[in-house]
Amino acid sequence: MKKIYLFIYAFSLILSLNSVHCQSKIDNDKELQKRILAIISRMDLKEKVAQLSGMGKTRNEFGDLNVPAFGTSGNQRVGIPDLIMGHGITGVRPGRDTTAHATYFCTSFAMACTWDTDLYGRVAAAMAKEMRAIGQNLNLGPTVNIIRHPLGGRNWETYSEDPYLTSRMVVPFVKAMQSYGVICGPKHFLANNQETNRFDINNVIDERTLNEIYLPAFKSAVQEGGALNIMASYNRVNGTFMCENKYYLTDVLRRKWGFKGFVLSDFGYGVRSTLGATNAGLNVEMHNTKFYGGSLIQAVKNGEISEKKIDSLLTDKLYAMMKIGMFDKDYPTFPSSIVHCDEHQKIALEVARKAPVLLKNEAQTLPLVASGLKSIAIIGPNAKNYLKGDLNYAHYLQGGGSGRVYYFKDAILTPYDEIKKMVGSKINVLYAQGCNSPNLTDTTGNGAMMKEALSVASKADKVILVLGFSGSNETEGFDRKTANLPAEQKNLIEQILKVNPKVVLNIIAGCYVEMEDWYKQVPAILFCPYAGEKTAQGLADILFGKYSPQGKLPITYPYHANDYPQDALYTGKGFSECGNSNIYSEGIFVGYRYFDKQNMKVQYPFGYGLSYTSFEYSNLQVSNGIKNDSIHVSFSVKNNGKYLGSEIAQLYVSELNPTVDRAPKELKNFTSITLKPGQVQYVSMSILKESLGYYDILTHNWKTNAGNYKLLLGSSSRDVRLSSDLLVR
C-alpha cells in the first residue's frame, strides 16, 4: 500500500511540475492573442454567443438545466473545451452533484483565524488538485466580501472585517489555485455584505469607503494574485446592478487594475438586461440563458450590439482558459486517488489545530491533564452528529449554502470520538446530549436530556461542553436574527454550572457568537470555527495540551451584536418595492475601526487569542528605507512560559494629526513566530510608505500625508505591547 501511495505522490509531483511548465509556455500574450483570433475567426455569431452563457457539460448550445455540472459547453469544431465550474471554498463541490465527495479542508473564516498565509496556499494547492481530479477548471470562489455585521449569513464563508487581512489571505489562495490549472474567481464583486434582499438591494457607499474597505481584497486578488475570473454580485451599488455596472466592471477592474480575465454573473438573478450587461463588460451569464443567448444574437442583428463587442467578450474568456493551459496537451490532470489522500488529510489537520481561538482560560483550566482526572463528562449537541439524511449530514461542522462541501461521511469524527480516543481507557468518559441539535426548533425531549446531562455532569471531575451552530443556522440565503446560542443551549450552560463549575466550553460555529449572558461564569472558552473535517481532532489536541492554541480573531467580538451601527445590516424591503437603499453610513469605520472611534469596550478585540504560554515583546526599532519609501520594523519576542507556542504579532499604524477623518489605528502587517520555552527571536517586518495613506476623493487616488504617525505593535488591536513615533516627510 505504501508503495502505491509513493507512486501516486510521485505521479502527482510530476503533474504539478507540468502545470508550472504549461503556465510558462503561454506567458507571451501576443502569441496567445493570435491563437484566440484564429479560433474566433472560424466561428459564426451563434457559436460565439453560445460561449457566453449556459450551464452544464452537455453540447446543448446554451446549456442544460438537467445536468449536475456548472459551466459552459465547449465547441469541438473549433477546439474549445468545456469549461466546468465548481465551488472550491471549503473543499470541492462540483455543481449540483451531491454524490461527489472531497476533502473538507476548512472554511475561509477558519483560515483567517490562523492568520497563516503559507498554510492557506497549501490548502489551495491541494484543493486545486482535487478540483482537477474531479474534472473542474474554474473555482467559483473564494468569497472575499468584508464582514460588515456579525449576523451576516455568509460570514463563515469569508474572512474578516479587515481589508488588509482579507487581502493577505486571498493572494496565496489565487496563486496556488491557478498554478495547478484552476481558474480562480474571487466573489462577489462588489459589496455583497449581507444575504437579506441580496437580489434586490441598493447599497449606497461613498467612493472613499469602497476604495479603503470593500475593494482592496479584489484589487490584491487581481494585481498580486493574477486572478483570471471575477464573479459579479446580485446587488446594486449606488443605483446600478453590479452585472450592469460599467464603472466597476470596466473602468476600475480592467482599466485601473489591469484585469485581463473574464467576469461572470452570480447565478440565476445576476443579469437583468441584455444591453446593460454587455455594455458594462459582463462576459458570461450564469447559470442559464435569460438575457444572453438568443436575446444577444437578436441584439446584434438589430444593430444594438456590434459583433466586435461579442468578439471582445469571448476573447477575455478564451484568454483565461488559454492562460491556465486548458488548450494545451499537458494541461494538468490528477488521478482520482489524490482526492482525500493522506497528504491532504494532514493539511486539513494542520488547519484544525491552528484555527481554534482560546477566548478565556481562568486559573489555567486548560490544558486538561489526563493523569489528574478519573472521569470527564462530554455534554452537548455538537459533541455528536445528529444531522441525518443524505443532504443534512453535510451541515455538521460547516456552514450552509453553495460554499459547503459534501465530505466523506466517515471522515468526520466527532468531538466525542476524538476526546475519548485521546484519553483512552484510563478515564471514565460519560456522555449526554443535553438538548436538541442546533438545526431543530422542536424542543421535545429537552427536559429529559437536561436531566440526564445534569446527572452525568454531577459525577464527573471535569465537564467538556460542546455547543454551537450548524449549517442550518449559518447559511447562504438569509442572515441570522440573533448571535445568541439557542435558548436550550444557554439554559444547559447555566444548569450545568450549578452542579459542576469545572466546565470547559467549546463552541463550534462559523463566526461570531454572543456570550454576554454567561461567559463570566465559565472558566474556559475555546472557540472552534468550522475548521474542516479534522475540527474535532484539533479540538481534542488543544484541550489536552498536545498543541497550544494559536488562533486569533479576524473580527471584533462585541458584547452584543446590536453594538454595531444600527443600520449596518439592512432589514427593510427590496429596493424595487419600497425605494429605500442600504446606506453604508458608518463609512470606513467597519469592525475595530468603528469600536476604536467610538471608544467602546468590546468583549474580545480584533486579533485576540490566548495561548498556553506567554510572550514578551521588547527592543522595538524603526528605520526608514531608501528615499523613505519603506519603513522597517524590528523587535524581539520571548516565550516566557513552559509550552511551545506561536504568537501572531500585529503591526498597526495611526496618523496623529490627520487632515481627514481616519481610523484610530489600521492593521498594516503581521507575522507568526513559533518559540520554545525561554526562546527569544529577533523579528522584522516592513511596510511601504504608501500603505500609510488614505483614499483622497478630490484626486481619486491614494494620498500619504507628511507628518507624525505612531507605529503600534502588539498581540491584538487593543493589546499594544510596543510603540514608536514615526515622522514621514
Protein Blocks (a to p, Z undefined) as FASTA:
>chain_A
ZZmmmmmmmmmmmmmmmmmmmmmmmmpmklmmmmmmmmmmmpcfklmmmmmgcedjbfbf
nbpfkbcbecddddfknopacddddddfkbccehjblkbccddfbdfklmmmnopaklmm
mmmmmmmmmmmmnopabdcbddfbdcfbfklmklmmmmbfcfklmmmmmmmmmmmmmmno
pacdddddehiabfghklmccddddfklmmmmmmmmmmmmmmmnopabdcddfbdcehia
fklmmklmmmmmmmmnopabdcdddehjlpgbfklmmmnopabdcfbdfklmjlmmmmmm
nopacfklmmmmmmmmmmmmmmnopmpmklccddfklgopaklmmmmmmmmmmmpccfbd
ghhlbacdfklpfbdcdedjklpccbgcjklmmmgopaedjkbccddfklmccfklmmmm
mnommbccdddehiacfkbcbfghklmmmmmmmmmmmmpmbdcddedddfklncghiacf
bfcdcfklmmmmmmmmmmomcbcdddddfbdcdfklmmmmpmbdcddddebjklmmmmmm
mmnopaccfbdcfbdcdfbfklpcfklpccbdcfklnopacddfklmmghjlmmmmnopa
cfbdghiacdfbdcddehiacdddehhlaccdddddddfbfbdcddddddddddfbbcbd
cdfbdcfbdcdddddehiacdddddddfklmpccdfklopacddeddddddddfbfklcf
bdcddddZZ
